[in-house]
Structure formats: structure tokens, C-alpha cells
Amino acid sequence: MRYIGNKTKLLDFIHGEIKSTCGDISNSKFCDLFSGSGSVARYFKQHCGEVIANDLEDYSYVLCRNYVGNNEPFEYVELIDHLNNVPNVQGKFYQYFSPAGGRSFFTEYNAQRIDAIRTEIERLNLPPDQYYFALASLIETADSYANTTGVYGAYLKEFNTKSGKNMKLIAHPHTPGAEGVVYKNDANKLIKSISGDILYLDPPYNTRQYGANYHIPNYLVNYFDFEFKEESKTALGDYNKSEYSQKKTVRDAFEYLISNADFKHIFVSYNNEGILSFEDIREVMSKYGEYELKEKEHKRYKSNTNKPQQAKVVEHLHVLTK
């Protein structure tokens, strides 16, 4: 899934610094508290003894429940073939998110495919592991055909080469490895009821709210009961608002999280353009143990090619041994 702040290209850097601090992590309990697309939790599921993934967004829960929370392999080829062969229907995505409804997030054909597959997933009454696999596969596949620059705050005027093609559902099976547990909770609430060895934090770092940028995948999860203002150009309805995306609340939220974390080692990914200053992060973390900073320059995420932006951004990995 195309995702703001995705750490896929930084995983080797993060892994190296965690091993440098913690040594052998093969039996460690690892927690990714702001999981997003699940890339970090999935990676460490292959390197640790147990993994916890969490995020407040519904689409994130579905992705992580599949990739991290599915712990046993199962046969899925027939299920994918069946879903790819259900006939098109004109449902909510056709009505609201295709040109038929005045919004070009998907072609009319692909919106009908999404409607058909989403409806069939529910009708099949699948066991939980297969259900989340099928739904996560649909989220990932639909995103790859979406007529956007990577977020759902707007759609392109014209369908491009990929978004204009007819959609075919692609399987996205779980990641093998350690036992995984997945939550859908506010990080600052969940932190008081979990514990472990390694806590990885990748909170929102600017004022863009994930619930607003990824409302369409949330509608796909909540297909049968979502609501929004039909006059809205992008169909944005109510969404979660994170304290970490608001300057007036971010420091207090961050300190609450660090102070209540029952983990020996804490690693915080944050880039040099975040709304929480480097000084604030260092000051807060230094209160609770031994603090150090690691850095890596990398290419920035770019969702709007029309706006001039710096090509590079510095990722700070703040390290605390409590």
C-alpha cells in the first residue's frame, strides 16, 4: 500500500540499530505501536520471538491482522479465484467513488469489481484468518488501482496507465515467523496494558491526519455502514484525529507514552521536519534513562508531484534504554 511515512526502505537501518543496542533479539517481544501499513511489524515478525502490532485506523487493523495476526498458513488460491470470478455489481463504490457518482477515485469497472468482491467476502462468512486475508488483499489491490498520487485527499483528473486498467484481485498472504498479536486502540491507552522488550514508535510527525488521507480504505472496511456528506468532493466524513498531529498536544502525548511504557528499549522514528522538535524529544526521553540519537538521510515520500519539495529528509532514530 502506498503510505505516508512508510519505513520499508529504512528497515535495514532500523534493524541494525536495534541489534546494536539490544544484541540478540530472536527471543524478544517487539511492539510496533503505530503500525500503519504494518511494514515494520511484518519485518520484525521474522526476527523476534513475539510481535505486537497496533493502530487506531480500521484499514491498518485489517492489514496487520492479516500480515501479523495470521499465524498459521492456509490454502487461498481457490478463494482468490472465486472472488475474481464473481460478477460485477453497482454498489457503494460505484455510486460514490467512480465517475458515475462524480468522483474519479476508481474507474466505473473497477468500482464495480470492488463492490462485487467486498460483498462476496462478507457473504461467504469466512473464518477470521481467511476473512482478514481476503479483505487485506482487497485493500492492497484496490489501492494499487486507485486514481490518486498515493493518498485519498484528492483524485487525478484523468485515469493513468495503472488506474485505467481492469482490476484483478491479488493475494497478499500473511508473513511467517513469530507469534503476532494485533490491537486497534489509541496508543496512549494501550501502552498501560502491554509490556515487552522492544517498543518501536513511529507516530504521525506532521499535521496531516491519517484518518483523512486514507478514508477510502476505511470505507472499504466499513462498507456496509459508512456515512459521509454526499456534497463533499472527496467524500470525507468523520475521522480519527491524533494528538500527535497537533502542535498543542503532541509533546504531552509523547511524554505520557514514554513515561508509561513498560519496555526496556524504546526506539522512536521521527524525521527532521516533524512538529515535535528534536530538543523536545531528547528532553523527554532523557528523563527516563540512557538516551542516544541515530540518523539516516533518505528520499522523502512524495504524494504530489506538482509541489516543489526537497529530495532528501533526515530520519532520526531516538534510542532510550529505560
C-alpha positions in Angstrom: 0.0 0.0 0.0 1.3 3.5 -0.9 1.7 5.1 2.5 2.9 8.3 4.1 5.9 7.6 6.3 6.3 4.0 5.2 9.5 2.7 6.6 10.1 -0.2 4.1 13.3 1.4 2.8 14.6 2.1 6.3 14.1 -1.4 7.7 17.7 -2.5 7.4 18.8 0.7 9.2 16.3 0.3 12.0 17.1 -3.4 12.4 20.8 -2.7 12.5 20.4 0.0 15.2 18.1 -2.2 17.3 20.6 -5.1 17.2 23.4 -2.7 18.0 21.5 -1.6 21.2 19.8 -4.8 22.2 22.1 -7.6 20.9 20.3 -10.9 20.1 16.6 -10.1 19.6 15.5 -13.5 18.4 13.6 -14.2 21.6 12.5 -10.6 22.2 8.9 -9.3 22.5 8.6 -6.5 19.9 5.8 -3.9 19.7 5.0 -1.6 16.8 2.6 0.8 18.4 1.7 3.0 15.4 1.7 0.2 12.8 0.1 2.0 9.7 0.6 -0.3 6.8 2.3 -2.9 9.0 5.7 -2.9 7.3 7.8 -2.7 10.5 5.8 -5.3 12.4 5.9 -7.6 9.5 9.6 -7.3 9.2 10.3 -8.0 12.9 7.8 -10.9 12.9 10.7 -12.6 11.1 13.4 -11.6 13.6 11.8 -11.6 17.0 10.1 -14.1 19.3 6.8 -12.3 19.6 5.3 -9.2 17.9 2.5 -6.8 18.8 1.0 -4.5 16.2 -1.4 -1.7 16.9 -3.1 1.2 15.1 -6.3 3.1 15.6 -7.3 3.1 11.9 -9.6 0.3 10.7 -7.7 -0.3 7.4 -4.5 -0.7 9.4 -6.1 -3.2 11.7 -7.2 -5.3 8.8 -3.8 -5.2 7.2 -1.9 -6.0 10.4 -4.5 -8.6 11.4 -3.7 -10.4 8.2 0.1 -9.9 7.9 0.9 -10.1 11.6 -2.1 -11.7 13.3 -2.5 -14.6 10.9 0.0 -17.2 12.4 -0.9 -20.4 10.5 -0.7 -21.0 6.8 -3.8 -21.9 4.8 -4.7 -22.5 1.2 -6.1 -19.4 -0.5 -5.8 -20.0 -4.3 -9.4 -21.2 -4.7 -10.7 -18.3 -2.6 -8.9 -15.7 -4.7 -10.1 -17.4 -7.9 -13.6 -17.5 -6.7 -13.5 -13.8 -5.7 -12.0 -12.8 -9.1 -14.9 -14.6 -10.9 -17.9 -13.0 -9.0 -19.9 -10.8 -11.4 -19.7 -7.0 -11.2 -22.3 -5.2 -9.1 -23.2 -1.5 -8.9 -22.7 -0.9 -5.2 -21.4 1.9 -2.9 -18.0 2.3 -4.6 -19.6 2.6 -8.0 -22.2 5.0 -6.6 -19.8 7.2 -4.6 -16.2 6.8 -5.8 -16.4 6.3 -9.6 -17.3 8.8 -12.4 -20.9 7.5 -12.1 -21.1 9.3 -8.8 -19.0 12.3 -9.7 -15.7 11.2 -8.0 -13.0 9.5 -10.0 -11.1 7.6 -7.4 -11.7 4.4 -9.5 -13.0 3.6 -12.9 -16.6 2.5 -13.1 -15.5 -1.0 -13.9 -13.0 -1.2 -11.0 -15.5 0.3 -8.6 -18.0 -2.4 -9.5 -15.2 -5.1 -9.0 -14.6 -3.7 -5.6 -18.3 -3.7 -4.8 -18.7 -7.3 -6.0 -15.6 -8.7 -4.2 -16.3 -6.8 -0.9 -19.9 -8.0 -0.9 -18.9 -11.6 -1.6 -16.2 -11.6 1.2 -19.0 -10.8 3.6 -21.5 -13.3 2.2 -19.0 -16.2 2.4 -18.9 -15.9 6.2 -15.2 -16.9 6.2 -13.2 -18.0 9.3 -11.4 -14.9 10.8 -8.0 -15.7 9.3 -9.3 -16.1 5.8 -11.7 -13.1 6.2 -8.9 -10.7 7.1 -6.6 -12.2 4.4 -9.3 -11.6 1.8 -10.2 -8.1 3.0 -6.5 -7.1 3.3 -5.9 -8.4 -0.2 -8.8 -6.3 -1.5 -7.5 -3.1 0.3 -4.0 -3.6 -1.2 -5.2 -4.4 -4.7 -7.7 -1.6 -4.8 -5.1 0.9 -3.6 -2.8 -0.2 -6.5 -5.6 0.7 -9.0 -6.7 4.0 -7.2 -6.6 7.1 -9.3 -4.6 9.1 -6.8 -1.0 10.2 -6.1 -0.8 7.9 -3.1 -3.3 9.4 -0.6 -7.0 9.9 -0.9 -7.2 13.6 -0.2 -7.9 14.1 -4.0 -8.1 12.1 -7.2 -6.4 12.8 -10.5 -8.4 14.5 -13.4 -7.5 11.7 -15.8 -7.1 7.9 -15.2 -3.4 7.0 -15.7 -2.0 3.8 -17.1 -2.4 1.7 -14.0 -5.7 3.1 -12.6 -7.3 2.8 -16.0 -6.7 -1.0 -16.3 -9.3 -3.5 -15.2 -8.6 -4.7 -11.6 -7.8 -8.3 -10.7 -7.6 -9.3 -7.1 -4.0 -10.2 -6.0 -3.4 -12.4 -2.9 -1.5 -10.8 0.0 -0.7 -13.7 2.3 0.4 -13.4 5.9 4.1 -13.0 7.0 5.5 -16.2 8.5 7.5 -16.0 11.7 6.9 -15.2 15.3 3.5 -15.3 17.0 1.7 -12.0 16.3 -1.0 -10.2 18.3 -2.9 -7.2 16.8 -4.8 -4.4 18.5 -6.9 -1.5 17.3 -6.5 1.1 20.0 -5.3 4.5 20.9 -1.6 4.1 21.5 -1.7 6.2 24.8 -4.4 3.9 26.1 -3.0 0.6 25.1 0.5 1.4 26.4 -0.7 0.9 30.0 -1.8 -2.7 29.4 1.1 -4.1 27.4 4.8 -4.8 28.1 7.8 -6.2 26.4 11.5 -5.8 25.4 11.5 -3.5 22.4 9.0 -0.7 21.8 9.1 0.9 18.3 7.3 4.2 17.9 6.6 5.8 14.5 3.9 8.4 15.4 2.5 10.9 12.9 5.1 13.7 12.5 3.1 16.4 10.9 -0.4 17.9 10.9 -1.8 15.6 8.1 -4.3 13.2 9.7 -4.1 9.6 8.5 -7.8 9.2 9.0 -8.4 11.9 6.5 -5.8 10.8 4.0 -6.9 7.2 4.0 -10.7 7.5 4.5 -11.5 5.5 1.3 -9.7 2.3 2.6 -11.7 2.8 5.9 -14.9 3.0 3.9 -13.9 -0.3 2.2 -13.5 -1.9 5.6 -16.8 -0.4 6.9 -18.5 -1.0 3.6 -22.0 -1.8 4.9 -22.4 1.1 7.3 -20.2 4.1 6.4 -21.7 7.6 6.1 -20.4 10.9 4.8 -21.6 14.2 3.4 -22.5 13.5 -0.2 -21.8 17.0 -1.2 -18.1 16.5 -0.2 -15.8 16.5 -3.2 -13.6 13.7 -1.7 -16.4 12.0 0.4 -14.6 12.8 3.6 -16.7 12.1 6.7 -15.8 11.9 10.3 -12.3 10.6 11.1 -9.9 10.0 13.9 -7.8 13.0 14.9 -4.4 12.2 16.5 -2.9 14.2 19.3 0.4 13.5 17.6 -0.7 15.6 14.6 -1.5 18.7 16.7 1.2 21.1 17.9 -0.6 21.9 21.1 -1.0 18.3 22.3 1.9 16.4 20.8 4.6 16.9 23.5 2.3 16.0 26.4 1.0 12.9 24.5 4.6 11.9 23.7 5.8 12.2 27.3 2.7 10.3 28.6 3.6 7.5 26.2 7.3 7.3 27.2 6.6 7.6 30.9 4.1 4.7 30.9 6.0 2.4 28.6 6.9 -0.9 30.3 9.6 -1.8 27.8 13.4 -1.9 28.4 14.3 -0.4 25.0 12.4 2.3 23.1 13.1 3.4 19.5 11.4 6.4 18.1 11.4 7.1 14.3 10.9 10.8 13.6 12.2 13.0 10.7 13.8 16.4 10.9 10.7 18.2 9.7 8.3 16.9 12.4 6.2 19.2 14.6 7.7 17.8 17.7 11.2 19.3 17.9 14.4 17.4 18.3 15.0 19.2 21.6 11.6 18.2 23.0 12.2 14.5 22.1 15.6 14.4 23.6 14.5 16.2 26.7 11.5 13.9 27.3 13.4 10.7 26.6 16.4 11.6 28.7 14.3 11.8 31.8 13.7 8.1 31.7 17.1 6.5 31.1 20.1 6.5 28.7 19.4 8.4 25.5 21.2 8.5 22.2 20.4 9.5 18.6 21.0 7.8 15.3 20.5 9.4 11.9 20.0 8.4 8.3 19.3 10.5 5.2 16.7 9.1 2.7 14.4 10.1 0.0 11.2 11.8 1.1 7.7 10.4 0.4 6.2 12.5 -2.4 2.5 12.3 -3.0 2.0 15.5 -5.0 4.4 15.9 -7.9 3.2 19.5 -8.6 4.7 20.9 -5.4 8.4 21.6 -5.2 9.9 19.7 -2.3 13.4 18.8 -1.0 14.5 15.5 -2.4 16.0 14.3 0.9 14.9 14.1 4.5 16.8 13.0 7.6 15.3 10.2 9.7 16.1 10.4 13.4 16.0 7.2 15.4 15.9 8.2 19.0 17.0 5.4 21.3 16.2 5.1 25.0 17.2 2.4 27.4 14.8 2.9 30.3 
